[in-house]
Amino acid sequence: MSAYYTSVTIETPARQEFYDVTAQLEEFVAGTGVRDGLAIAYSAHTSCCVLLQEESEDVTYYGTQLLLQDTLNVFAKIAPPTRHEGQYLHPGPIHIRNAAKLRDELPEWGLNTDGHIISSILGRSESIPLVDGTLLLGEFGRVYFGDLDAVRARTRTVHFQVLGA
């Protein structure tokens, strides 16, 4: 069995958004030469997610596919967008102080608790079977990276790994 790794960076705006990374994953898989095995898409960012979903051709004015916007709308009812300090227990004063001192972060950057909650529910990775060199995504399946942190533009990384022969 062989293992291969790469990563893709994505510049994200200061809003919750999804990015279709299927083509990048398929290109990486093809370059490995692995025919049968497992492809993994993963994000180490704790306010991001990776999910498999159907492609929706219709989009919002921002370009968000409607099915993915519907997903965000449902989660906004479960974990309402963080608008002010004290809305959630996190971030507390110790976290805000340490973020400023250790990472030079502004206090308002801590207002992303909803993104952390949604990320923990959706998950930060997906494993996709690889058969005869093809990802088994189904007829309409796509791999999406979601940045759920709406407080600032960021540079994010999606990691890909392929295991197999």
Buried (B, 14 or more C-beta within 10 A) or exposed (E): EEEBEBBBEBEBEEBBBBBBBBEBBBEBBEEBEBEEBBBBBBBEBBBBBBBBBEBBEEEEEEEBBEBBBEBBEEBEEEBEBBEEBEEBEBBEEEEBEEBBEEEEBEBEBBBBBBBBBBBEEBEBBBBBEBEEBBBEBEEEBBBBBBBBBBBBEBEBBBBBBBBBE
